[in-house]
Amino acid sequence: MPEPFDAVTPAAAGGSGFSPEAAAPPTVGVEEEFVLADRHSRSAVYRSLSVVCAARAHLGGPHAVPELSQSQVETVSAVCRTAAELEAEIARLRTGAAAAAAEHDCLLVPSGMAVLGRSGPPPVLDQARYRALVGRFGPVVEDQGVNACHVHVGVADREEAVQAVNHLRGWMPLLLALTANSPYGDGTDTGYASWRTMVWSRWPSAGPPPYLRGAAHHAWIVDRLVAIGAALDPAMVYWHVRPSPHLPTIEVRIADVLPDAGTTTAYALLVRALVGHAVEVARAGERAPEVPDPLLRAACWQAARHGPTGTLPGTHTRDCVPMTVGRLIEELWKRAEPYLGRHGDDQRVGGWLSDVQRTGTGAARQRRIAERHEGDLRAVVDDLAVELP
């Protein structure tokens, strides 16, 4: 088995990884967060420590970790290079974590929010870091039982990673629109496609990254956020895309956790291709458009509200002209397809993008299941729950 992604070294990350002559695909890894739901009531339950302990027996210690809320479990993939390897790893982690959840009478549910209600605010994990978060940020912390999908792509050179983030930041609204999977929160249809995004945006250090003049500017901003108390440390700078604070990677954090392993794999491969394009144009000296932060925030709100329906500002361009999501996908495909085709990933990713345009995201799927069962959200939980091996 490849080493855990959190143990990756610059050598294992494959260098900057994006020259056309590179023999091996760039590295990619995925972190997924899940709701723990009681098998009987389908409401969120607070059994993460027990489930994580059991999951480590199934998966290996580094591959299952607790999260901020005791109603969550996070899985951490190994370093992967091929689509087949990545999908097998995601499926292995999901089924192993689901088996561990079942041992404690829980379902493992890939939804950005707990679909059904909770018995009060979820208790925060009793660790020094999380106690410090509660002390500083108060009720913001207590309402953070939200679940995302984070994709890491190996980029060893820090300056290249920072410049690539400038090219990637404008694509975050579209990636969010394509991955929205949290219309329900605590038993209520919020009217949003990704309510997780709105809850997560309460952190003072969350949101789109600023335009970065270079690695030194990035370090200065992060240092100032820590110094003024908006973040405990660099790991708490929760931008939608960032140079990882502890790995030689670019980390894309915008997506809700996705409904199944195949969808997660396709999304991660798309992210890897976009990172490839961003690194290449940054290396060639192409300057990214300096889209103002308020416009990026507004575009991310619009994506969270409506998902892939309607229009979004074209924040990959300086003018931010509104475009249909279909048109934006075409623009994205022009950039990603050469990198997808290079590694044989184009059909898989293209099929997923076509499915999203035809049937919608996980949010649409959740609403269809609820409608089919006359509003019974227990059916939504059952539909999403990861099947046991």
C-alpha positions as CSV (number, residue, x, y, z in Angstrom):
1,M,0.0,0.0,0.0
2,P,1.3,3.5,-0.7
3,E,2.2,5.6,2.2
4,P,-0.5,7.8,3.9
5,F,-0.9,11.1,2.2
6,D,-0.1,13.0,5.4
7,A,3.3,11.4,5.4
8,V,4.2,12.5,1.9
9,T,7.6,14.0,1.3
10,P,8.7,16.4,-1.4
11,A,10.3,13.4,-3.3
12,A,7.1,11.4,-3.0
13,A,5.0,14.3,-4.2
14,G,6.7,14.1,-7.5
15,G,8.3,17.5,-7.6
16,S,6.4,20.2,-9.3
17,G,5.1,17.3,-11.4
18,F,3.6,19.0,-14.5
19,S,6.1,18.9,-17.4
20,P,4.7,17.2,-20.5
21,E,7.7,14.8,-20.4
22,A,6.9,13.6,-16.9
23,A,6.7,9.8,-17.0
24,A,4.3,9.4,-14.0
25,P,1.1,11.4,-13.3
26,P,1.4,14.0,-10.5
27,T,0.4,12.8,-7.1
28,V,-3.1,13.2,-5.8
29,G,-4.7,12.5,-2.4
30,V,-8.1,13.0,-0.9
31,E,-9.4,13.8,2.6
32,E,-13.2,13.2,3.1
33,E,-15.3,14.1,6.1
34,F,-18.5,12.2,6.9
35,V,-21.6,12.5,9.2
36,L,-22.2,9.7,11.7
37,A,-25.9,9.0,11.8
38,D,-27.7,6.7,14.2
39,R,-28.8,3.6,12.4
40,H,-32.3,3.8,13.8
41,S,-33.2,7.5,14.0
42,R,-30.8,8.6,11.2
43,S,-30.0,11.7,13.3
44,A,-26.4,12.8,13.9
45,V,-24.7,11.1,16.9
46,Y,-21.6,11.8,18.8
47,R,-19.5,8.6,18.6
48,S,-16.5,9.7,16.6
49,L,-13.8,8.6,19.0
50,S,-15.2,5.0,19.1
51,V,-15.7,4.9,15.4
52,V,-12.3,6.3,14.6
53,C,-10.7,3.7,16.9
54,A,-12.5,0.9,15.1
55,A,-11.7,2.4,11.7
56,R,-8.0,2.5,12.4
57,A,-8.2,-1.2,13.0
58,H,-9.8,-1.6,9.5
59,L,-7.7,0.9,7.6
60,G,-4.5,1.7,9.4
61,G,-3.8,4.4,11.9
62,P,-3.1,7.4,9.6
63,H,-6.1,6.8,7.4
64,A,-8.9,7.6,9.9
65,V,-8.9,10.7,12.1
66,P,-11.5,12.5,14.3
67,E,-12.7,16.0,13.3
68,L,-13.8,19.1,15.2
69,S,-17.3,17.7,16.0
70,Q,-17.8,14.3,17.6
71,S,-20.5,13.6,15.0
72,Q,-17.8,13.5,12.2
73,V,-15.2,11.1,10.9
74,E,-12.5,11.9,8.4
75,T,-10.6,9.6,6.1
76,V,-7.2,10.4,4.7
77,S,-6.0,8.7,1.5
78,A,-2.7,7.3,0.5
79,V,-0.6,9.1,-2.1
80,C,-2.0,8.0,-5.5
81,R,-1.1,8.6,-9.1
82,T,-3.6,6.7,-11.3
83,A,-7.4,7.0,-11.5
84,A,-7.7,3.3,-10.7
85,E,-5.5,3.5,-7.7
86,L,-7.3,6.6,-6.4
87,E,-10.8,5.1,-6.8
88,A,-9.8,1.9,-5.2
89,E,-8.3,3.8,-2.3
90,I,-11.4,6.0,-1.8
91,A,-13.6,2.9,-1.9
92,R,-11.4,1.1,0.6
93,L,-11.5,4.0,3.0
94,R,-15.3,4.5,2.7
95,T,-16.2,0.8,3.2
96,G,-13.7,0.4,6.0
97,A,-15.0,3.5,7.8
98,A,-18.6,2.4,7.2
99,A,-17.8,-1.0,8.7
100,A,-16.4,0.7,11.8
101,A,-19.4,2.9,12.0
102,A,-21.7,-0.1,11.9
103,E,-19.8,-1.6,14.9
104,H,-21.1,1.3,16.9
105,D,-24.7,1.3,15.4
106,C,-24.0,4.2,13.0
107,L,-24.3,4.9,9.3
108,L,-21.4,6.7,7.5
109,V,-23.1,9.5,5.5
110,P,-21.4,11.5,2.8
111,S,-23.4,14.8,3.1
112,G,-22.0,18.2,3.6
113,M,-24.4,18.7,6.6
114,A,-26.3,16.4,8.9
115,V,-29.5,15.8,7.0
116,L,-31.6,15.2,10.2
117,G,-31.5,17.0,13.5
118,R,-29.1,16.7,16.4
119,S,-29.7,16.7,20.2
120,G,-28.2,20.1,20.7
121,P,-25.0,21.5,19.3
122,P,-22.5,18.8,18.5
123,P,-19.9,18.5,21.3
124,V,-16.4,19.6,20.2
125,L,-13.7,16.9,20.5
126,D,-11.9,17.2,23.8
127,Q,-8.5,18.1,22.6
128,A,-6.3,21.1,23.5
129,R,-6.5,22.6,20.0
130,Y,-10.3,22.4,19.8
131,R,-10.7,23.7,23.3
132,A,-8.6,26.7,22.3
133,L,-10.9,27.2,19.3
134,V,-13.9,27.3,21.5
135,G,-12.3,29.8,23.8
136,R,-11.4,32.1,21.0
137,F,-14.4,31.7,18.6
138,G,-17.2,30.7,20.8
139,P,-20.5,29.4,19.2
140,V,-18.9,29.6,15.7
141,V,-17.1,26.4,16.7
142,E,-20.1,24.6,18.1
143,D,-22.0,24.7,14.9
144,Q,-19.2,23.4,12.6
145,G,-20.3,19.8,12.1
146,V,-19.8,20.2,8.3
147,N,-18.2,17.8,5.8
148,A,-15.9,18.7,2.9
149,C,-13.7,16.9,0.4
150,H,-10.1,18.2,0.2
151,V,-7.9,17.3,-2.7
152,H,-4.1,17.6,-2.5
153,V,-2.0,17.7,-5.7
154,G,1.8,17.5,-5.5
155,V,3.6,20.8,-6.2
156,A,6.9,20.9,-4.4
157,D,8.1,24.4,-5.3
158,R,6.5,26.9,-3.0
159,E,6.7,29.9,-5.3
160,E,5.1,27.9,-8.2
161,A,2.4,26.7,-5.8
162,V,1.6,30.3,-4.7
163,Q,1.5,31.6,-8.3
164,A,-0.7,28.6,-9.3
165,V,-3.2,29.4,-6.6
166,N,-3.7,32.8,-8.2
167,H,-4.8,31.1,-11.4
168,L,-7.0,28.6,-9.5
169,R,-8.9,31.0,-7.2
170,G,-11.2,32.1,-10.0
171,W,-12.4,28.5,-10.6
172,M,-13.5,27.9,-7.1
173,P,-17.1,29.1,-7.6
174,L,-17.6,26.7,-10.5
175,L,-16.0,23.8,-8.6
176,L,-18.4,24.5,-5.7
177,A,-21.4,24.6,-8.1
178,L,-20.4,21.2,-9.5
179,T,-20.0,19.5,-6.0
180,A,-22.8,21.0,-3.9
181,N,-24.2,18.3,-1.6
182,S,-25.8,19.8,1.4
183,P,-29.3,21.2,0.8
184,Y,-30.6,20.0,4.2
185,G,-29.4,21.0,7.6
186,D,-30.9,19.6,10.9
187,G,-34.1,18.4,9.1
188,T,-34.7,21.6,7.1
189,D,-34.4,22.4,3.4
190,T,-32.2,25.5,3.6
191,G,-33.0,26.5,0.0
192,Y,-29.2,26.3,-0.7
193,A,-27.4,23.7,-2.7
194,S,-24.4,23.9,-0.3
195,W,-25.4,25.0,3.1
196,R,-22.1,23.7,4.4
197,T,-20.4,26.5,2.5
198,M,-22.5,29.1,4.4
199,V,-21.8,27.6,7.8
200,W,-18.1,27.3,7.1
201,S,-17.8,30.9,5.9
202,R,-18.4,32.0,9.5
203,W,-14.7,31.5,10.2
204,P,-12.7,34.7,9.9
205,S,-10.0,32.9,7.9
206,A,-12.3,31.1,5.5
207,G,-13.2,32.0,1.9
208,P,-11.4,32.7,-1.3
209,P,-7.7,33.3,-1.1
210,P,-6.4,36.9,-1.8
211,Y,-4.3,37.6,-4.8
212,L,-0.8,36.6,-3.8
213,R,2.3,38.5,-5.1
214,G,4.5,35.6,-4.2
215,A,5.6,33.1,-1.5
216,A,6.8,35.9,0.8
217,H,3.5,37.8,0.5
218,H,1.6,34.6,1.2
219,A,3.7,34.0,4.3
220,W,3.2,37.6,5.4
221,I,-0.6,37.4,5.2
222,V,-0.7,34.0,7.0
223,D,1.6,35.4,9.7
224,R,-0.7,38.5,10.2
225,L,-3.8,36.4,10.4
226,V,-2.3,34.4,13.2
227,A,-0.9,37.5,14.9
228,I,-4.2,39.3,15.0
229,G,-6.0,36.2,16.3
230,A,-8.1,35.3,13.2
231,A,-6.3,31.9,13.1
232,L,-4.6,29.9,15.7
233,D,-1.9,28.8,13.4
234,P,-1.2,28.5,9.6
235,A,-3.3,25.3,9.4
236,M,-6.3,27.3,10.3
237,V,-6.1,29.6,7.3
238,Y,-9.2,28.0,5.7
239,W,-9.0,29.3,2.1
240,H,-10.9,27.5,-0.6
241,V,-7.5,26.8,-2.3
242,R,-4.1,27.2,-0.7
243,P,-0.6,26.0,-0.6
244,S,-0.8,23.3,2.1
245,P,0.7,24.5,5.4
246,H,2.4,21.2,6.0
247,L,2.7,19.3,2.7
248,P,4.4,20.0,-0.7
249,T,1.0,20.3,-2.3
250,I,-1.8,22.6,-3.5
251,E,-4.9,21.9,-1.5
252,V,-8.4,22.5,-3.0
253,R,-10.9,22.7,-0.1
254,I,-14.0,24.1,-1.8
255,A,-16.2,21.0,-2.3
256,D,-18.8,19.3,-0.2
257,V,-18.1,15.7,0.5
258,L,-19.4,13.9,-2.6
259,P,-22.0,11.1,-2.7
260,D,-19.9,8.2,-3.9
261,A,-16.3,7.1,-4.7
262,G,-16.6,7.4,-8.4
263,T,-17.8,11.0,-8.2
264,T,-15.1,11.8,-5.8
265,T,-12.5,10.3,-8.0
266,A,-13.6,12.2,-11.1
267,Y,-13.6,15.5,-9.1
268,A,-10.2,14.9,-7.8
269,L,-8.8,14.1,-11.2
270,L,-10.4,17.3,-12.5
271,V,-8.7,19.3,-9.7
272,R,-5.4,17.6,-10.6
273,A,-5.7,18.7,-14.2
274,L,-6.6,22.3,-13.3
275,V,-3.6,22.4,-11.0
276,G,-1.5,21.1,-13.9
277,H,-2.7,23.9,-16.1
278,A,-2.2,26.5,-13.4
279,V,1.3,25.5,-12.7
280,E,2.2,25.4,-16.4
281,V,0.9,28.9,-17.2
282,A,2.4,30.3,-14.0
283,R,5.8,28.8,-14.9
284,A,5.4,30.4,-18.3
285,G,5.0,33.8,-16.7
286,E,1.3,34.3,-17.5
287,R,-0.2,36.6,-14.9
288,A,-3.5,35.5,-13.4
289,P,-6.5,38.0,-13.4
290,E,-6.7,40.0,-10.2
291,V,-10.4,39.3,-9.5
292,P,-11.4,41.4,-6.4
293,D,-12.1,39.4,-3.3
294,P,-15.7,40.7,-2.9
295,L,-16.6,39.4,-6.4
296,L,-15.1,36.0,-5.7
297,R,-17.1,35.8,-2.4
298,A,-20.3,36.8,-4.2
299,A,-19.7,34.2,-6.8
300,C,-19.1,31.5,-4.2
301,W,-22.3,32.5,-2.5
302,Q,-24.2,32.3,-5.8
303,A,-22.7,28.8,-6.4
304,A,-23.7,27.7,-2.9
305,R,-27.2,29.0,-3.3
306,H,-28.0,27.6,-6.7
307,G,-25.5,24.9,-7.6
308,P,-25.1,24.4,-11.4
309,T,-28.3,26.1,-12.4
310,G,-28.5,29.6,-13.8
311,T,-25.4,31.7,-14.3
312,L,-22.2,32.5,-12.4
313,P,-19.7,35.4,-12.9
314,G,-16.8,34.2,-15.0
315,T,-14.3,34.8,-12.2
316,H,-11.5,33.2,-14.2
317,T,-11.4,36.4,-16.3
318,R,-10.8,40.0,-15.3
319,D,-14.2,41.2,-16.4
320,C,-16.2,38.6,-14.5
321,V,-18.9,38.5,-17.2
322,P,-21.9,36.3,-16.2
323,M,-22.0,33.0,-18.0
324,T,-24.1,29.9,-17.8
325,V,-22.6,27.0,-15.9
326,G,-22.6,25.1,-19.2
327,R,-20.4,27.7,-20.8
328,L,-18.1,27.9,-17.8
329,I,-17.7,24.1,-18.0
330,E,-16.6,24.5,-21.6
331,E,-14.0,27.1,-20.6
332,L,-12.8,24.9,-17.8
333,W,-12.6,21.9,-20.2
334,K,-10.3,23.8,-22.6
335,R,-7.8,24.1,-19.8
336,A,-8.2,20.7,-18.1
337,E,-8.6,18.4,-21.1
338,P,-4.9,18.3,-22.2
339,Y,-3.9,17.2,-18.8
340,L,-6.8,14.7,-18.4
341,G,-6.0,13.2,-21.8
342,R,-2.4,12.9,-21.0
343,H,-3.2,10.4,-18.2
344,G,-6.3,8.8,-19.7
345,D,-8.7,10.6,-17.3
346,D,-10.7,12.6,-19.9
347,Q,-13.6,10.2,-20.4
348,R,-14.1,9.6,-16.7
349,V,-14.2,13.3,-15.9
350,G,-16.1,14.2,-19.0
351,G,-18.8,11.7,-18.1
352,W,-19.1,13.1,-14.6
353,L,-19.4,16.7,-15.9
354,S,-22.1,15.5,-18.4
355,D,-24.0,13.8,-15.6
356,V,-24.0,16.9,-13.5
357,Q,-25.4,19.0,-16.4
358,R,-28.0,16.4,-17.0
359,T,-29.2,15.3,-13.5
360,G,-27.6,17.8,-11.1
361,T,-25.3,17.5,-8.1
362,G,-25.7,15.6,-4.9
363,A,-28.0,18.3,-3.6
364,A,-30.4,17.7,-6.4
365,R,-30.2,14.0,-5.7
366,Q,-31.0,14.5,-2.0
367,R,-34.1,16.6,-2.9
368,R,-35.3,14.0,-5.5
369,I,-35.1,11.2,-2.8
370,A,-37.0,13.4,-0.3
371,E,-39.7,14.2,-2.8
372,R,-40.0,10.5,-3.8
373,H,-40.5,9.6,-0.1
374,E,-43.0,12.5,0.6
375,G,-40.5,14.5,2.6
376,D,-39.2,11.7,4.8
377,L,-35.5,12.7,5.2
378,R,-34.6,9.3,6.7
379,A,-34.8,8.0,3.1
380,V,-32.2,10.6,2.1
381,V,-29.9,9.4,4.8
382,D,-30.4,5.8,3.8
383,D,-29.8,6.6,0.1
384,L,-26.5,8.4,0.9
385,A,-25.1,6.0,3.6
386,V,-22.0,4.1,2.4
387,E,-22.8,0.5,1.8
388,L,-21.1,-2.1,3.9
389,P,-18.6,-4.5,2.1
